Amino acid sequence: MVVFVLLTIYGIYDDAYLLHVIPVALTFLYLLLFKLDYVLLALNALIPLSVQVDDVGYGFGLSLPDEPVMMSIMLLSVLKFVIDGSYDIKALRHPISVVVFMTMGWYFVTAATSEMPMVSIKYAISQMWFMVVFYFLAIMLFKQMRYMLIYHWLYIIPLLLVVLYTFYEHGKFGFSQEASFYISRPFYIAHGIYSACIAFLVPFIVAWMYYYKKVNLHAGHLVILSGILLIFLLALFLSYTRAAWLSVLIAGLMLIPIALKIKFRNQLIILFTGVALFLFFKDDILYALSKNKQDSAEGFSKHLQSASNIRTDASNVERINRWMTALEMFKRKPVFGFGPGTYPFKYAPYQLARYKTVITTNFGNQGNAHSEFLNPLAEQGLLGAINIILIVFYGLNTAFNMLFTEKDKRLKMLLFANALGLVTYFTHGLLNNYMDSSKVAPLVWGGLAMIVAIDIFHKTSDKKAEIDLSVSSNQQV
């Protein structure tokens, strides 16, 4: 401490202000090595308030201050676990972890075969630090129940501040739809990311309300939670993001199979039956949709109605253009794809004339394929799309199976919240792609990590089996 004080005094005296960074850097290094749990929790709280800087040098964009912290955590914590061997091997053997390893490995294989290697390598590294920090390290964090209970709240509270700030700024423009596209900046660069994060957390707040009601805690908790829920629902409404609205609606419909205790695999059978019926009647359905001429407009009912307009609504038709372009790119390179992160730079020649719209561009300035599943199909080939599908399947299958057998009310609440949060995100992911955003990573990867941690370390069915086995052994002796 004395040395730090002397360095600070000397730095002020000699105008060597860089010396002031040394105590901060050493403190951060100490926390990384010995208090990693606190650093991870603080990072989660920091993310909603971080801002995107488009060019920090050499054309490289970065979210500050969260992404440099993530990079430091990834490098030093991996080194720490390799040296002391303290990482629990059970976490690495879980089916979800196996698929995450496959995903990480395929990122670097397709980066090596990419048409733009530097773009793909940077993209792959950014995805890797999301997975390492918010999935693999978070699993170890969640070995302690108390961290699982506060993890999402550390994101919700600063996000609530961002929402209130957005309300204030949006109010200056009369809460118009046009302003909603950019009004959440600088914290959330797109209203789609902003609404996707809020939608993910709505089931979490509902789950906590149900939990408090079950355990008969003080009514004041329910009042506070009801207030936060209303603010988040209003924020969703004012985001004018149809995909987010629909994702919350679908998550709400998932309460039916949960109440009926229908296993996730059976839910998939029902889903695939619906898809088969759609394909059988697709000509009639598409004809009916083509008659809908309601464009995106002010007002909830008109804006929601426009979601099914695939004829004249520019946003919807352009999205179809991006999807069909992704399929054309997949046909061109079905095995390795064009490389992670390359869609915006490579898609233009693969656009088909019949799908182009008035807002079609060849310059990659309107994002990627607008699909969490088609984007990797174009950039990483068939295995890239299969990896994301397997992550969704194993994540939800694991969560729902435990949800129906778990007796601990806190664990049921956490499983319910994360399962439905993932439903909102990957429903949204049918229409948009935000997994490359640091705002989304702690929710999606952290949610999957929590499901795995419960499965490995906390579920009461395993504890009961261990107790029963112990009792049986003692009786035999």
PyMOL commands that set and color helices and strands:
alter all, ss='L'
color gray80, all
select helices_A, chain A and resi 2-13+17-34+36-49+66-84+89-93+95-112+117-141+145-171+177-180+191-214+219-239+242-253+255-259+264-280+282-290+300-308+314-332+343-346+348-350+353-355+374-403+409-428+441-458+460-476
alter helices_A, ss='H'
color red, helices_A
select strands_A, chain A and resi 51-53+62-64
alter strands_A, ss='S'
color yellow, strands_A
deselect
rebuild
show_as cartoon
